[in-house]
Amino acid sequence: MTNAKNTVLYLGVTSNLQNRVFQHKSMDHEGFTKQYRCFKLVFYENYQYINDAINMEKQMKKWRREKKIKLVERDNPDWDDLASGWC
């Protein structure tokens, strides 16, 4: 997830993406995403097993920003909100 100007990147894992996006968009929980106003879903991947998702998240958190940007722009070059209309 990112903010309106795409200057902040937030990574996370969830078993219910739509619900988690709603929580970010409503900004009713304290934390990183509220502080930095990360409400735009610009990238996600589905995994069959939660451990695979957690392992990928851990790897991605070690990546340089440039590599994360390339991943987003591979599938979403305009940084559109992929959850637009979900909530």
Stockholm file with secondary structure:
# STOCKHOLM 1.0

chainA/1-87         MTNAKNTVLYLGVTSNLQNRVFQHKSMDHEGFTKQYRCFKLVFYENYQYINDAINMEKQMKKWRREKKIKLVERDNPDWDDLASGWC
#=GR chainA/1-87 SS CBCTTSCCBCCCCCSCHHHHHHHHHHTCSCSHHHHTTCCBCCCCCCCSSHHHHHHHHHHHHHSCHHHHHHHHHHHCTTCCCTTTTCC
#=GC SS_cons        CBCTTSCCBCCCCCSCHHHHHHHHHHTCSCSHHHHTTCCBCCCCCCCSSHHHHHHHHHHHHHSCHHHHHHHHHHHCTTCCCTTTTCC
//
